[in-house]
């Protein structure tokens, strides 16, 4: 397992660039664990540790996690569900004071939309969702899916 450290500045002019850099990195690795800490100061920022495995190494391991083909375009209904999930993620991030990617990555939301799990137990098969995220957000995710 490897470790990478990021900082996310809260200044509006820097936040988007920092978040894009983190998302780009996260798209290229398999995240095993994250740790965050808000660091007050001048300027305030989030310190983020990402414990990860390279995708080549992760691909060599057998995994029960499923991932729908990311090349398959979403239908209109799936895009509506994805939009609803992104609004939910933004609200959760705002409420918890965390960056949106700490709640759920875009790829994970797309996997949820494509898989359309019916129960929180079904969420365990979605790549990007571990037991803690399922415990924290599973009921919300299923409720959003059931609304469509």
JOWOHU-V458170 format. One record per pair of residues at least 24 apart in sequence whose ideal C-beta (glycine too) atoms are under 7 Angstrom apart, sorted by the first residue. I is the first residue (numbers start at 0). J is the second residue. If there is no record, write none. Layout:
BEGIN
I,J / I,J
END
This chain:
BEGIN
0,31 / 0,50 / 0,52 / 1,51 / 1,52 / 2,48 / 2,50 / 3,49 / 3,51 / 4,48 / 5,47 / 5,49 / 6,44 / 6,45 / 6,46 / 7,44 / 7,45 / 7,47 / 7,98 / 8,42 / 8,44 / 9,42 / 9,43 / 9,44 / 10,42 / 18,98 / 18,100 / 21,47 / 21,100 / 22,100 / 25,100 / 25,104 / 26,106 / 27,54 / 28,52 / 28,53 / 28,54 / 29,54 / 29,57 / 33,101 / 35,97 / 35,101 / 37,96 / 45,98 / 63,124 / 64,124 / 64,126 / 65,114 / 65,124 / 65,125 / 65,126 / 66,110 / 66,126 / 67,110 / 67,113 / 67,114 / 69,106 / 69,109 / 73,112 / 76,147 / 77,112 / 79,147 / 80,112 / 80,144 / 80,147 / 81,108 / 81,109 / 81,112 / 83,143 / 84,108 / 84,111 / 84,112 / 84,143 / 87,139 / 87,143 / 111,140 / 115,144 / 116,141 / 116,144
END
